[in-house]
């Protein structure tokens, strides 16, 4: 941990929920567990008068390769996570770096300090007494091991069936970007009719604030509103648009809701009967991130591009009605683009000709209702525009504007209302553009359903039921779904790279394709447990779960490496294949179970956490716990059958880890066993 903290300090990584909360202490001690277990076993079985140092040295060298390369594999599988971009990169890069630092420190200490501590602190034992749990595990494991070794093809077939079943489960899990973080606050976006003045917005906001405080005294701590655009214009909003922010009390004080999702539904129910407005509920940080990254506030946004503003508005209403009919749609809103009262002034060409008034004079006067630039004012090197504007009494309403007098060439003064037609019409309140094209957005939040399946159904129905004119009209899907698509494309490159790195290191370890492939088989069978665990907990596939699968691919091979390495060691000492498999499986039962249990238990607090921010950690921990469980079953039951059928027939070279008698020591080397036919 000190090594990890030093690395975090050097790389400027803050101690946060993701950087430290996702660190599994079980992974950090796995190498030490395997080394100490093997040292204890050797000390208990030692029958020659060798020193504790020599015995520990032999024990550590026996498991040097699986422990060292196992930790290297776990470290390397976290490296591709550093390639993630955007929000997912910001979230998971600190976690990956912290885990890499901790595992690097664990690797160095397991090669240096652990053997020294074992030689100094472990007593020399003459007999080994297994704990009750290990004796029970061994008692139940022996008949299961004999069964799978006798019915090896049935065991392999059953494992393949489980793999196919997990693939079917995975297709039905659904998908989302990242689980919604509970921020401890709620943001209510209110949209009123265009043209609503500020006083009316303030009055209505106060009424809503009082209603929320009265309805949720144990849940809502503070409530305040913001209407229009702030002085720092990070978000262009009219005064008819309001954001209401609710700061919440700690959850243990709540009386009307058990979770924030339930509280959101109650708040929506409390506000939905207030007339003249549309509301959408989200969270402050989530809303701001969606606005900055995707330009929308909802989970899913349908962006309709085109030229004809009236056609865009009509099609947006049609698509909005369609999306609202899909299961899971909530807080549906179509971008409010019309409803702004506009005073339209159209010059009367016949009247201009009759009175001899140039049209330019009338248009200059109309422009002066706002501001008309007529020159510049210089102050040193600075230039300021000089503008004119008519007095406020001429700008109050259409009648006042129509009474403005315009001079003719003959010296007459004609009211503007005689030279132009003035009428109040309804115009666009907002015209949004993206890359030079007009855009109308329909956005929706998704509740009680995963985002991936919702967008898939929405796309299918929009393509089938909505017709767009050919040409410059198109539809794009954005929001959180946009981030999910980008992250999925990146993971399609990252995951094969992770698997290639794992297999490459396994081949470097064993120099044998068959043995490397057998150890690598732990990766897909570990995924079986990860998928099953997600299905049991009702969690969709997300970027958090995908990171869990990446981490699991490294953890899954550690137990297989321990078992296969011992099989190879026994075969090098003269054992037959079947005898080596059976002996290695029984001998390595304890370290395999210990490494699996410490890795799984290290993620249990994360999987069961209900605090703020735990939503992102739970899928990751759930995948690892389920994957470790299925990977352990594979290691203990299926891997022996796989090795008997597909294992390397070539006898490995004699183990260099075997102890040799030192000159003059008078100690004979351990007798070698004669080969036994399988």
TORMI-171773 format. One record per residue (C-alpha): y negated, z, x negated. Coordinates in steps of 0.1 Angstrom, whole numbers. Each point is the difference from the previous one (the first is absolute). Layout:
{north: Y up: Z east: X}
...
***
This chain:
{north: 0 up: 0 east: 0}
{north: -24 up: 7 east: -29}
{north: 8 up: -35 east: -13}
{north: -8 up: -14 east: 35}
{north: -32 up: 19 east: 2}
{north: -11 up: -12 east: -34}
{north: 7 up: -36 east: 10}
{north: -20 up: 5 east: 32}
{north: -29 up: 14 east: -19}
{north: 0 up: -29 east: -25}
{north: 2 up: -27 east: 28}
{north: -25 up: 18 east: 23}
{north: 25 up: 6 east: 28}
{north: -11 up: 28 east: 24}
{north: 25 up: 26 east: 12}
{north: 4 up: -12 east: 36}
{north: 25 up: -2 east: 28}
{north: 15 up: -33 east: -13}
{north: -2 up: 6 east: -37}
{north: 17 up: 35 east: 0}
{north: 15 up: 2 east: 35}
{north: 24 up: -28 east: -6}
{north: 13 up: 14 east: -33}
{north: 37 up: 10 east: 3}
{north: 10 up: 29 east: -23}
{north: 36 up: -10 east: 5}
{north: -5 up: -32 east: -19}
{north: -17 up: 18 east: -28}
{north: 29 up: 23 east: -7}
{north: 29 up: -25 east: 6}
{north: 6 up: -7 east: -37}
{north: -1 up: 37 east: -9}
{north: 25 up: 7 east: 29}
{north: 25 up: -26 east: -14}
{north: -4 up: 12 east: -36}
{north: 4 up: 38 east: 8}
{north: 29 up: -6 east: 24}
{north: 19 up: -20 east: -27}
{north: -8 up: 26 east: -27}
{north: 13 up: 28 east: 22}
{north: 32 up: -19 east: 8}
{north: 6 up: -7 east: -37}
{north: -6 up: 36 east: -10}
{north: 24 up: 11 east: 27}
{north: 28 up: -24 east: -11}
{north: -5 up: 3 east: -37}
{north: 31 up: 11 east: -18}
{north: -10 up: -5 east: -36}
{north: -21 up: 22 east: -21}
{north: -31 up: -21 east: -1}
{north: -35 up: 13 east: 2}
{north: -20 up: -1 east: 32}
{north: -24 up: -25 east: -17}
{north: 28 up: -25 east: -6}
{north: 14 up: 4 east: 35}
{north: -34 up: -5 east: 17}
{north: -7 up: -29 east: -23}
{north: 32 up: -17 east: 11}
{north: -7 up: 7 east: 37}
{north: -36 up: -13 east: -2}
{north: 11 up: -32 east: -19}
{north: 26 up: -7 east: 27}
{north: -26 up: -2 east: 27}
{north: -28 up: -13 east: -21}
{north: 1 up: -36 east: 13}
{north: 2 up: 7 east: 37}
{north: -27 up: 26 east: -1}
{north: -24 up: -19 east: -22}
{north: 4 up: -34 east: 16}
{north: 1 up: 15 east: 35}
{north: -34 up: 16 east: -5}
{north: -13 up: -32 east: -16}
{north: 12 up: -20 east: 31}
{north: -17 up: 25 east: 23}
{north: -32 up: -3 east: -20}
{north: 1 up: -38 east: 0}
{north: 5 up: -4 east: 37}
{north: -34 up: 18 east: 5}
{north: -18 up: -25 east: -22}
{north: -1 up: -29 east: 25}
{north: -17 up: 24 east: 25}
{north: -30 up: -2 east: -23}
{north: -3 up: -37 east: 10}
{north: -8 up: 8 east: 36}
{north: -36 up: -9 east: 11}
{north: -25 up: 11 east: 26}
{north: 5 up: 32 east: 20}
{north: 37 up: 3 east: -8}
{north: -8 up: -3 east: -37}
{north: -26 up: 28 east: 2}
{north: 25 up: 22 east: 18}
{north: 31 up: -4 east: -21}
{north: -12 up: -8 east: -35}
{north: -9 up: 37 east: -7}
{north: 35 up: 10 east: 12}
{north: 18 up: -25 east: -22}
{north: -20 up: 9 east: -31}
{north: 6 up: 37 east: 5}
{north: 37 up: -4 east: 5}
{north: 1 up: -22 east: -31}
{north: -18 up: 26 east: -21}
{north: 23 up: 28 east: 13}
{north: 32 up: -20 east: -7}
{north: -12 up: -10 east: -34}
{north: -5 up: 36 east: -9}
{north: 34 up: 9 east: 15}
{north: 16 up: -28 east: -21}
{north: -15 up: 12 east: -33}
{north: 9 up: 37 east: 7}
{north: 36 up: -9 east: 11}
{north: 5 up: -17 east: -34}
{north: -16 up: 27 east: -21}
{north: -5 up: 34 east: 16}
{north: 29 up: 3 east: 24}
{north: 28 up: -3 east: -26}
{north: -18 up: 27 east: -21}
{north: -3 up: 24 east: 29}
{north: 36 up: -6 east: 10}
{north: 13 up: 7 east: -35}
{north: -21 up: 32 east: -1}
{north: 4 up: 15 east: 34}
{north: 33 up: -12 east: 14}
{north: 28 up: 26 east: -8}
{north: 33 up: -12 east: -13}
{north: 25 up: 3 east: 28}
{north: 38 up: 0 east: -1}
{north: 5 up: -8 east: 37}
{north: -20 up: -18 east: 27}
{north: -3 up: 14 east: 35}
{north: -12 up: -25 east: 25}
{north: -24 up: 12 east: 27}
{north: 14 up: 2 east: 35}
{north: -20 up: -30 east: 12}
{north: 14 up: -22 east: -28}
{north: 36 up: 12 east: 6}
{north: -3 up: -9 east: 37}
{north: -15 up: -34 east: -9}
{north: 28 up: -6 east: -25}
{north: 27 up: 12 east: 25}
{north: -12 up: -25 east: 26}
{north: -8 up: -28 east: -25}
{north: 35 up: -3 east: -16}
{north: 18 up: -13 east: 31}
{north: -29 up: -23 east: 9}
{north: 0 up: -14 east: -36}
{north: 38 up: -6 east: 1}
{north: -4 up: -18 east: 34}
{north: -27 up: -24 east: -11}
{north: 19 up: -7 east: -33}
{north: 32 up: -9 east: 20}
{north: -19 up: -19 east: 27}
{north: -27 up: -15 east: -22}
{north: -5 up: -32 east: 19}
{north: -4 up: 19 east: 33}
{north: -27 up: 22 east: -17}
{north: -18 up: -30 east: -13}
{north: 1 up: -17 east: 34}
{north: -13 up: 30 east: 18}
{north: -29 up: 2 east: -25}
{north: -8 up: -37 east: 7}
{north: 1 up: 6 east: 37}
{north: -25 up: 29 east: -4}
{north: -22 up: -23 east: -20}
{north: -1 up: -25 east: 28}
{north: -6 up: 26 east: 26}
{north: -30 up: 13 east: -20}
{north: -13 up: -36 east: -1}
{north: 1 up: -1 east: 38}
{north: -18 up: 33 east: 2}
{north: -27 up: -12 east: -24}
{north: -8 up: -30 east: 22}
{north: -7 up: 23 east: 30}
{north: -21 up: 26 east: -19}
{north: -33 up: -18 east: 5}
{north: -28 up: 0 east: -25}
{north: -35 up: 14 east: -6}
{north: -25 up: 1 east: -28}
{north: -2 up: 38 east: -8}
{north: 6 up: 29 east: 24}
{north: -32 up: 13 east: 16}
{north: -14 up: 29 east: -20}
{north: -11 up: 30 east: 20}
{north: -36 up: 4 east: -13}
{north: -8 up: 31 east: 21}
{north: -27 up: -19 east: 19}
{north: -3 up: -26 east: 27}
{north: -25 up: -29 east: 4}
{north: -8 up: -14 east: 34}
{north: -15 up: -35 east: 0}
{north: -21 up: -5 east: 32}
{north: -12 up: -35 east: 11}
{north: -25 up: -2 east: 29}
{north: -17 up: -29 east: 16}
{north: -23 up: -20 east: -22}
{north: -37 up: 9 east: 6}
{north: 8 up: 38 east: 6}
{north: -31 up: 18 east: -14}
{north: 2 up: 28 east: -25}
{north: -10 up: 27 east: 25}
{north: 28 up: -9 east: 23}
{north: 25 up: 0 east: -29}
{north: -11 up: 35 east: -11}
{north: 2 up: 14 east: 35}
{north: 35 up: -14 east: 5}
{north: 11 up: 12 east: -35}
{north: -11 up: 35 east: 8}
{north: 19 up: 0 east: 32}
{north: 32 up: -11 east: -18}
{north: -4 up: 25 east: -28}
{north: -3 up: 29 east: 25}
{north: 30 up: -13 east: 19}
{north: 21 up: 0 east: -31}
{north: -11 up: 35 east: -11}
{north: 7 up: 13 east: 34}
{north: 35 up: -17 east: 3}
{north: 12 up: 8 east: -35}
{north: -15 up: 33 east: -12}
{north: 30 up: 9 east: -22}
{north: 4 up: -35 east: -15}
{north: -35 up: -14 east: -5}
{north: -22 up: 20 east: -25}
{north: -31 up: -22 east: -1}
{north: -10 up: -33 east: 17}
{north: -29 up: -23 east: -8}
{north: -11 up: -36 east: 7}
{north: -16 up: -28 east: -19}
{north: -16 up: -29 east: 19}
{north: -12 up: -33 east: -14}
{north: -4 up: -8 east: -37}
{north: -5 up: 27 east: -25}
{north: -29 up: -2 east: -24}
{north: 24 up: -10 east: -27}
{north: 13 up: -30 east: 19}
{north: 36 up: 0 east: -9}
{north: 10 up: -9 east: 35}
{north: -21 up: -23 east: 22}
{north: 1 up: 15 east: 35}
{north: -23 up: -2 east: 30}
{north: -12 up: 31 east: 18}
{north: 26 up: -7 east: 27}
{north: 27 up: 7 east: -25}
{north: 9 up: 37 east: -8}
{north: 24 up: 18 east: -23}
{north: 9 up: 35 east: 11}
{north: 16 up: 22 east: -27}
{north: 23 up: 30 east: 9}
{north: 7 up: 25 east: -28}
{north: 32 up: 20 east: 9}
{north: 11 up: 36 east: -4}
{north: 31 up: 7 east: -20}
{north: 31 up: -11 east: 19}
{north: 15 up: 35 east: 4}
{north: -29 up: 8 east: 23}
{north: 6 up: -29 east: 24}
{north: 12 up: 8 east: 35}
{north: -1 up: -34 east: 19}
{north: 17 up: -22 east: -26}
{north: 27 up: 2 east: -26}
{north: -10 up: -29 east: -22}
{north: -31 up: -21 east: -6}
{north: 15 up: -30 east: 18}
{north: 5 up: 21 east: 31}
{north: -36 up: 13 east: -2}
{north: -13 up: -36 east: -3}
{north: 17 up: -9 east: 33}
{north: -15 up: 31 east: 17}
{north: -35 up: -9 east: -13}
{north: 4 up: -35 east: 12}
{north: 11 up: 12 east: 34}
{north: -31 up: 23 east: 1}
{north: -25 up: -28 east: -7}
{north: 15 up: -30 east: 17}
{north: -14 up: 8 east: 34}
{north: -36 up: -1 east: -12}
{north: -14 up: -34 east: 13}
{north: -19 up: -27 east: -18}
{north: 17 up: 2 east: -34}
{north: 31 up: -9 east: -20}
{north: 14 up: 25 east: -25}
{north: 24 up: -3 east: -29}
{north: 14 up: 30 east: -20}
{north: 7 up: 0 east: -37}
{north: -8 up: 22 east: -30}
{north: -32 up: 0 east: -21}
{north: 15 up: -10 east: -34}
{north: 25 up: -23 east: 16}
{north: -28 up: -17 east: 20}
{north: -22 up: -4 east: -31}
{north: 29 up: -14 east: -21}
{north: 9 up: -26 east: 26}
{north: -36 up: -11 east: 3}
{north: -5 up: -4 east: -37}
{north: 33 up: -17 east: -8}
{north: 6 up: -21 east: 32}
{north: -33 up: 1 east: 18}
{north: 16 up: 15 east: 32}
{north: 7 up: 35 east: 12}
{north: 34 up: -4 east: 17}
{north: 36 up: -1 east: -13}
{north: 3 up: -37 east: 10}
{north: -28 up: -25 east: 4}
{north: 2 up: -36 east: 13}
{north: -28 up: -20 east: -15}
{north: -9 up: -32 east: 19}
{north: -21 up: -26 east: -19}
{north: -18 up: -30 east: 14}
{north: -33 up: -17 east: 8}
{north: -6 up: 3 east: 37}
{north: -11 up: 35 east: 7}
{north: 7 up: -1 east: 37}
{north: 35 up: -13 east: -6}
{north: 7 up: 27 east: -26}
{north: -11 up: 27 east: 25}
{north: 22 up: -14 east: 28}
{north: 31 up: -3 east: -23}
{north: -6 up: 35 east: -14}
{north: 0 up: 14 east: 35}
{north: 32 up: -18 east: 7}
{north: 17 up: 12 east: -32}
{north: -12 up: 35 east: 7}
{north: 16 up: 1 east: 34}
{north: 33 up: -13 east: -16}
{north: 0 up: 26 east: -27}
{north: -7 up: 28 east: 25}
{north: 32 up: -9 east: 18}
{north: 22 up: 6 east: -31}
{north: 18 up: 33 east: -3}
{north: -17 up: 23 east: -25}
{north: -35 up: -14 east: 4}
{north: -27 up: 27 east: 1}
{north: -38 up: 0 east: -3}
{north: -3 up: -37 east: 5}
{north: -34 up: -14 east: -5}
{north: -15 up: -34 east: -1}
{north: -31 up: -5 east: -22}
{north: -31 up: 3 east: 22}
{north: -18 up: -32 east: -7}
{north: -20 up: -5 east: 32}
{north: -22 up: 21 east: 23}
{north: -32 up: 2 east: -21}
{north: -31 up: -8 east: 22}
{north: -20 up: -27 east: -16}
{north: -34 up: -14 east: 10}
{north: 2 up: -38 east: -2}
{north: -32 up: -20 east: -3}
{north: 3 up: -38 east: 5}
{north: -31 up: -22 east: -5}
{north: -9 up: -23 east: 29}
{north: -7 up: -34 east: -16}
{north: -17 up: -14 east: 31}
{north: -24 up: 30 east: 1}
{north: -7 up: -3 east: -37}
{north: -9 up: -37 east: 4}
{north: -21 up: 7 east: 31}
{north: -22 up: 27 east: -17}
{north: 1 up: -17 east: -35}
{north: 15 up: 31 east: -17}
{north: 21 up: -7 east: -32}
{north: 35 up: 14 east: 3}
{north: -4 up: 15 east: -35}
{north: -28 up: 23 east: 13}
{north: 23 up: 14 east: 27}
{north: 29 up: 5 east: -24}
{north: -23 up: 18 east: -25}
{north: -11 up: 24 east: 28}
{north: 36 up: 6 east: 10}
{north: 10 up: 7 east: -36}
{north: -29 up: 25 east: -2}
{north: 18 up: 21 east: 26}
{north: 22 up: 11 east: -29}
{north: -16 up: -6 east: -34}
{north: -14 up: -32 east: -14}
{north: -6 up: -4 east: -37}
{north: -33 up: -15 east: -9}
{north: -4 up: 7 east: -37}
{north: 7 up: 24 east: -29}
{north: -18 up: 30 east: -14}
{north: 1 up: 4 east: -38}
{north: -1 up: 34 east: -17}
{north: 5 up: -6 east: -37}
{north: 34 up: -16 east: -5}
{north: 11 up: 10 east: 35}
{north: -1 up: -23 east: 31}
{north: -1 up: 12 east: 36}
{north: 1 up: -23 east: 31}
{north: -30 up: 1 east: 22}
{north: 11 up: -2 east: 37}
{north: -18 up: 2 east: 33}
{north: 14 up: 14 east: 33}
{north: -15 up: 1 east: 35}
{north: -11 up: 34 east: 14}
{north: 26 up: 21 east: 17}
{north: -16 up: -4 east: 34}
{north: 9 up: -37 east: 0}
{north: 37 up: 7 east: -10}
{north: 11 up: 24 east: 28}
{north: 14 up: -24 east: 26}
{north: 2 up: -36 east: 11}
{north: -31 up: 3 east: 22}
{north: -21 up: 13 east: -29}
{north: 12 up: -28 east: -22}
{north: -7 up: -26 east: 26}
{north: -36 up: 11 east: 3}
{north: -8 up: -7 east: -36}
{north: -28 up: -26 east: -2}
{north: 4 up: -32 east: -20}
{north: -31 up: -21 east: -10}
{north: -1 up: -37 east: 7}
{north: -18 up: -27 east: -19}
{north: -26 up: -1 east: 28}
{north: -7 up: 37 east: -3}
{north: 20 up: 11 east: 30}
{north: 21 up: 32 east: -1}
{north: 34 up: -6 east: 17}
{north: 25 up: 29 east: 6}
{north: 32 up: -5 east: -18}
{north: 19 up: 2 east: 33}
{north: -16 up: -33 east: 10}
{north: 12 up: -18 east: -32}
{north: 36 up: 14 east: -2}
{north: 27 up: 13 east: 22}
{north: 9 up: 37 east: -7}
{north: 32 up: 14 east: 13}
{north: 23 up: 29 east: -9}
{north: 36 up: -10 east: -8}
{north: 31 up: 16 east: -14}
{north: 6 up: -9 east: -36}
{north: 24 up: 10 east: -28}
{north: -4 up: 36 east: -12}
{north: 19 up: -7 east: -32}
{north: 11 up: -32 east: -18}
{north: 26 up: 8 east: -27}
{north: 7 up: -25 east: -27}
{north: 26 up: -1 east: -27}
{north: -1 up: -27 east: -27}
{north: -26 up: -18 east: 20}
{north: 20 up: -2 east: 32}
{north: -7 up: 18 east: 33}
{north: 25 up: 27 east: 7}
{north: 10 up: 22 east: 30}
{north: 24 up: 29 east: -6}
{north: 25 up: 16 east: 24}
{north: 13 up: 33 east: -14}
{north: 26 up: 25 east: 12}
{north: 16 up: 32 east: -12}
{north: 37 up: 3 east: 1}
{north: 16 up: 33 east: 13}
{north: 37 up: 9 east: 5}
{north: 11 up: -32 east: -18}
{north: 0 up: -15 east: -34}
{north: -27 up: -24 east: -10}
{north: 23 up: -27 east: -13}
{north: 20 up: -6 east: 32}
{north: -32 up: 2 east: 21}
{north: -17 up: -28 east: -20}
{north: 32 up: -21 east: 1}
{north: 1 up: 2 east: 38}
{north: -37 up: -6 east: 2}
{north: 1 up: -30 east: -22}
{north: 29 up: -15 east: 20}
{north: -18 up: 4 east: 33}
{north: -34 up: -12 east: -12}
{north: 16 up: -32 east: -15}
{north: 18 up: -6 east: 33}
{north: -26 up: 9 east: 26}
{north: -34 up: -6 east: -16}
{north: -12 up: -36 east: -6}
{north: -28 up: -7 east: -25}
{north: -18 up: -33 east: -2}
{north: 10 up: -20 east: -31}
{north: -23 up: 0 east: -29}
{north: -20 up: 29 east: -14}
{north: 16 up: 27 east: 21}
{north: 25 up: 24 east: -16}
{north: 14 up: 35 east: 3}
{north: 5 up: 26 east: -28}
{north: 16 up: 34 east: 2}
{north: -16 up: 28 east: -18}
{north: -5 up: 38 east: -1}
{north: 27 up: 22 east: -15}
{north: 25 up: -28 east: 6}
{north: -19 up: -20 east: -25}
{north: 5 up: 27 east: -27}
{north: 37 up: 2 east: 9}
{north: 5 up: -37 east: -4}
{north: -17 up: 0 east: -34}
{north: 21 up: 31 east: -12}
{north: 32 up: -16 east: 13}
{north: -6 up: -32 east: -20}
{north: -7 up: 21 east: -31}
{north: 32 up: 20 east: 5}
{north: 20 up: -32 east: 3}
{north: -9 up: -5 east: -36}
{north: 2 up: 36 east: -11}
{north: 34 up: 9 east: 14}
{north: 20 up: -28 east: -18}
{north: -18 up: 10 east: -32}
{north: 11 up: 36 east: 5}
{north: 36 up: -11 east: 5}
{north: -1 up: -22 east: -30}
{north: -13 up: 28 east: -22}
{north: 27 up: 23 east: 12}
{north: 28 up: -24 east: -6}
{north: -15 up: -9 east: -34}
{north: 0 up: 36 east: -12}
{north: 36 up: 5 east: 14}
{north: 12 up: -29 east: -21}
{north: -18 up: 13 east: -31}
{north: 18 up: 33 east: 6}
{north: 36 up: -13 east: 5}
{north: 0 up: -36 east: -15}
{north: 24 up: -9 east: 28}
{north: -9 up: -20 east: 31}
{north: 27 up: 15 east: 22}
{north: -8 up: 36 east: -7}
{north: -37 up: -7 east: 3}
{north: 6 up: -16 east: 34}
{north: 20 up: 29 east: 12}
{north: -27 up: 25 east: -8}
{north: -26 up: -24 east: 15}
{north: 20 up: 1 east: 33}
{north: -15 up: 34 east: 6}
{north: -33 up: -16 east: 8}
{north: 10 up: -18 east: 33}
{north: 22 up: 28 east: 11}
{north: -28 up: 25 east: -6}
{north: -21 up: -22 east: 23}
{north: 25 up: 6 east: 27}
{north: -9 up: 37 east: 1}
{north: -37 up: -7 east: -2}
{north: 1 up: -24 east: 30}
{north: 22 up: 24 east: 20}
{north: -23 up: 29 east: -7}
{north: -30 up: -20 east: 12}
{north: 18 up: -10 east: 31}
{north: 11 up: 36 east: 8}
{north: -36 up: 12 east: -3}
{north: -15 up: -29 east: 20}
{north: -21 up: -12 east: -29}
{north: -9 up: -37 east: -5}
{north: 0 up: -18 east: -34}
{north: -33 up: 6 east: -16}
{north: -16 up: -4 east: -35}
{north: 8 up: 37 east: -5}
{north: 37 up: -5 east: 9}
{north: 1 up: -31 east: -23}
{north: -13 up: 21 east: -29}
{north: 28 up: 25 east: 9}
{north: 26 up: -29 east: -3}
{north: -15 up: -10 east: -34}
{north: 3 up: 36 east: -13}
{north: 35 up: 3 east: 16}
{north: 12 up: -30 east: -19}
{north: -5 up: 19 east: -33}
{north: 14 up: 33 east: 13}
{north: 31 up: -16 east: 14}
{north: 15 up: -12 east: -33}
{north: -2 up: 33 east: -18}
{north: 32 up: 15 east: 16}
{north: 18 up: -33 east: -5}
{north: -9 up: -1 east: -36}
{north: 13 up: 35 east: -6}
{north: 34 up: -9 east: 16}
{north: 4 up: -35 east: -16}
{north: -11 up: 13 east: -34}
{north: 27 up: 27 east: 1}
{north: 26 up: -26 east: 12}
{north: -8 up: -21 east: -30}
{north: 2 up: 30 east: -23}
{north: 34 up: 9 east: 12}
{north: 13 up: -35 east: -2}
{north: -13 up: -2 east: -36}
{north: 21 up: 32 east: -7}
{north: 32 up: -17 east: 13}
{north: 1 up: 7 east: 37}
{north: 12 up: -27 east: 24}
{north: -24 up: -13 east: 26}
{north: 14 up: 20 east: 30}
{north: 4 up: 31 east: -20}
{north: -36 up: -3 east: -15}
{north: -15 up: -6 east: 34}
{north: 18 up: 30 east: 16}
{north: -8 up: 23 east: -29}
{north: -36 up: -11 east: -2}
{north: -5 up: 4 east: 37}
{north: 13 up: 35 east: 0}
{north: -18 up: 10 east: -32}
{north: -34 up: -14 east: 10}
{north: 1 up: 12 east: 36}
{north: -22 up: 30 east: -8}
{north: -28 up: -19 east: -20}
{north: -1 up: -28 east: 26}
{north: -3 up: 25 east: 29}
{north: -26 up: 21 east: -19}
{north: -22 up: -30 east: -9}
{north: 2 up: -13 east: 36}
{north: -8 up: 34 east: 15}
{north: -30 up: 8 east: -23}
{north: -14 up: -35 east: 6}
{north: 4 up: 3 east: 38}
{north: -12 up: 36 east: 2}
{north: -31 up: -9 east: -20}
{north: -11 up: -23 east: 28}
{north: 9 up: 23 east: 29}
{north: -34 up: 17 east: 2}
{north: -17 up: -34 east: 0}
{north: 23 up: -13 east: 28}
{north: -6 up: 31 east: 22}
{north: -37 up: 4 east: -7}
{north: -23 up: -1 east: 30}
{north: -33 up: 7 east: -17}
{north: -30 up: -24 east: -2}
{north: 10 up: -31 east: -20}
{north: 37 up: 7 east: 2}
{north: 5 up: -32 east: 22}
{north: -1 up: -22 east: -31}
{north: 25 up: 22 east: -19}
{north: 26 up: 4 east: 27}
{north: 14 up: -36 east: 0}
{north: 3 up: 0 east: -38}
{north: 18 up: 33 east: -1}
{north: 23 up: -9 east: 29}
{north: 11 up: -32 east: -17}
{north: 8 up: 17 east: -33}
{north: 19 up: 29 east: 17}
{north: 21 up: -24 east: 21}
{north: 5 up: -23 east: -29}
{north: 11 up: 27 east: -24}
{north: 26 up: 12 east: 26}
{north: 15 up: -35 east: 5}
{north: -1 up: -7 east: -37}
{north: 19 up: 32 east: -8}
{north: 27 up: -9 east: 25}
{north: 3 up: -34 east: -17}
{north: 2 up: 16 east: -34}
{north: 27 up: 24 east: 9}
{north: 21 up: -21 east: 25}
{north: -7 up: -38 east: -3}
{north: -9 up: -3 east: -37}
{north: 36 up: 11 east: -11}
{north: 15 up: -27 east: 23}
{north: -25 up: -26 east: -13}
{north: 8 up: 9 east: -36}
{north: 38 up: -3 east: 6}
{north: -5 up: -35 east: 15}
{north: -30 up: -15 east: -19}
{north: -4 up: 23 east: -30}
{north: 0 up: -15 east: -35}
{north: 35 up: -5 east: -14}
{north: -12 up: 1 east: -36}
{north: 4 up: 34 east: -16}
{north: -33 up: 13 east: -12}
{north: -5 up: 6 east: -37}
{north: 9 up: 35 east: -12}
{north: -27 up: 25 east: 9}
{north: -22 up: 8 east: -29}
{north: -8 up: 33 east: 17}
{north: 34 up: 13 east: -8}
{north: -2 up: 29 east: -25}
{north: 11 up: -6 east: -36}
{north: 12 up: 27 east: -24}
{north: -25 up: 7 east: -27}
{north: 13 up: 0 east: -36}
{north: 14 up: 33 east: -11}
{north: -4 up: 15 east: 35}
{north: 38 up: 3 east: 5}
{north: -4 up: -12 east: 37}
{north: 23 up: -27 east: 12}
{north: -15 up: -26 east: 24}
{north: 10 up: 1 east: 36}
{north: 34 up: -18 east: 4}
{north: -3 up: -34 east: 17}
{north: 21 up: -7 east: 31}
{north: 24 up: -29 east: 2}
{north: -9 up: -28 east: 24}
{north: 15 up: 4 east: 35}
{north: 7 up: -30 east: 22}
{north: -20 up: 1 east: 33}
***
